[in-house]
Amino acid sequence: MARETEALLRTLLFNVRRSKTLAEAEAVIRAACTKDDIDSVEQEIARLKEPRDNP
């Protein structure tokens, strides 16, 4: 893993652990992400919430 990635992950973990609420933790992570990152995650969450066909 690149040093920049490790530093980013440590920073996020530190800030998330210090967050008092889930909303605060989410805000910390969103602040470190690009719009494309956030959109990608939101699309995956929507996909996982879709009902699945049971054969």
C-alpha positions in Angstrom: 0.0 0.0 0.0 1.3 3.4 -0.9 2.5 5.7 1.9 -0.1 8.3 0.9 -2.9 5.7 1.2 -1.7 4.6 4.6 -1.6 8.1 5.9 -5.1 8.8 4.6 -6.5 5.6 6.2 -4.8 6.4 9.5 -6.2 10.0 9.4 -9.7 8.7 8.6 -9.6 6.1 11.3 -8.4 8.6 13.9 -11.2 11.0 13.0 -13.9 8.4 12.8 -12.9 7.0 16.2 -13.2 10.5 17.7 -16.6 11.1 16.1 -19.5 11.1 18.6 -22.2 10.2 16.1 -22.5 8.2 12.9 -23.4 11.4 11.1 -20.2 13.0 12.2 -18.2 10.0 11.2 -19.8 10.0 7.8 -19.1 13.7 7.3 -15.4 13.1 8.1 -15.2 10.4 5.4 -17.2 12.3 2.9 -14.8 15.3 3.3 -11.9 13.0 2.3 -13.7 11.6 -0.8 -14.3 12.9 -4.3 -17.8 13.2 -5.6 -17.1 10.2 -7.9 -16.1 8.1 -4.8 -19.3 9.1 -3.0 -21.5 8.5 -6.0 -20.0 5.0 -6.5 -20.6 4.0 -2.9 -24.2 5.4 -3.1 -24.9 3.4 -6.3 -23.6 0.2 -4.6 -25.7 0.7 -1.6 -28.8 1.2 -3.8 -27.9 -1.9 -5.7 -27.6 -3.9 -2.4 -31.0 -2.6 -1.2 -32.8 -3.8 -4.4 -34.9 -6.9 -3.9 -33.4 -10.0 -5.4 -35.3 -12.6 -7.5 -35.7 -15.9 -5.7 -35.6 -18.7 -8.2 
